[in-house]
Amino acid sequence: MRKNLAQLRALHASAWAPRVESGEGGSRAIAKKVPAQIVQNGILGAFAFALEGNKGHLSVFKGVIDHFDLLRKEGFDFDVSSTEPEAFFRELCGKSSDVLRAVTDETMEYLNYLRRFVH
């Protein structure tokens, strides 16, 4: 039986949550900040901030990347295949608006689960 996106999001987020690194205010605060950053600055802006050396934020994006890798393996194609943060970011920079929108939407849905599991 093939799992649906909601099941895959929940399973992955619950497993990834312990890997979210603490930042100012703790790891739960980081998991809550990233979606707000995406809304304010777009996924590329928020991702760029994480790549600047913000370890807690980057650990959230590493979870997002790992989630997309799992989705690809499960047969859900979002037209992204890189598994390293810098390569994933560069790949997103070259995608169409439609792909960016789909990746952003899925990322936000995934982060709704992740922030609930992070303590």
C-alpha positions in Angstrom: 0.0 0.0 0.0 1.4 3.4 -1.0 1.4 6.0 1.7 -0.1 9.4 0.9 1.7 12.7 1.3 0.3 13.5 4.8 1.5 10.1 6.1 4.9 10.6 4.6 5.2 14.1 6.1 4.1 13.0 9.5 6.4 9.9 9.6 9.4 11.8 8.4 8.9 14.9 10.6 8.6 12.7 13.7 11.8 10.9 12.9 13.7 14.1 11.9 12.6 16.3 14.9 15.4 15.1 17.2 17.9 16.2 14.6 16.8 19.9 14.6 19.7 21.8 16.2 19.0 24.4 18.9 19.4 28.1 18.2 18.4 31.1 20.1 15.2 30.1 22.0 15.8 26.4 21.4 15.1 24.0 18.6 11.3 24.5 18.9 11.7 28.2 18.3 13.9 27.5 15.2 11.2 25.1 13.8 8.6 27.9 14.2 10.8 30.6 12.7 11.6 28.9 9.4 8.0 28.9 8.1 7.6 32.6 9.0 10.9 33.3 7.2 9.6 31.5 4.1 6.4 33.5 4.1 8.3 36.8 4.5 11.3 36.1 2.2 10.3 33.2 0.0 11.9 29.8 0.2 15.1 31.0 -1.5 15.6 33.9 0.9 15.0 31.7 4.0 17.3 29.0 2.6 20.0 31.5 1.9 19.8 32.7 5.5 20.2 29.1 6.7 23.2 28.6 4.4 24.9 31.7 5.9 25.9 29.5 8.9 22.7 29.5 10.9 23.0 25.9 12.1 19.5 25.5 13.6 17.8 26.9 10.5 20.1 24.7 8.3 19.1 21.6 10.2 15.5 22.3 9.4 16.3 22.7 5.7 18.3 19.5 5.8 15.1 17.8 7.1 13.2 19.4 4.2 15.8 18.1 1.7 15.7 14.7 3.2 11.9 14.7 3.0 12.0 15.6 -0.7 14.4 12.7 -1.2 12.0 10.3 0.5 9.1 11.7 -1.6 11.1 11.1 -4.8 11.8 7.5 -3.7 8.1 7.0 -2.9 7.2 8.2 -6.5 6.2 11.8 -5.8 8.1 14.0 -8.2 8.7 17.7 -7.3 11.5 18.1 -10.0 14.3 18.4 -7.4 16.9 15.8 -6.8 19.9 17.2 -5.0 20.5 15.9 -1.5 23.1 18.4 -0.3 22.0 21.9 0.9 24.1 24.0 -1.4 23.3 21.9 -4.4 19.6 21.8 -3.5 19.6 25.6 -3.2 21.3 26.0 -6.6 18.9 23.6 -8.2 15.9 25.6 -6.8 17.5 28.8 -8.2 17.2 27.3 -11.7 13.6 26.1 -11.5 10.4 27.6 -12.9 8.0 29.6 -10.7 5.6 26.6 -10.8 8.3 24.3 -9.4 9.3 26.8 -6.7 5.6 27.2 -5.7 5.1 23.5 -5.5 8.3 23.0 -3.5 7.3 25.9 -1.2 3.8 24.5 -0.6 5.1 21.1 0.2 7.8 22.5 2.4 5.2 24.5 4.4 3.0 21.4 4.8 6.0 19.4 6.0 7.0 22.1 8.4 3.5 22.1 9.9 4.3 18.6 11.2 8.0 19.2 12.0 7.3 22.1 14.4 4.8 20.0 16.3 7.4 17.2 16.9 10.4 19.4 17.8 10.8 20.0 21.6 
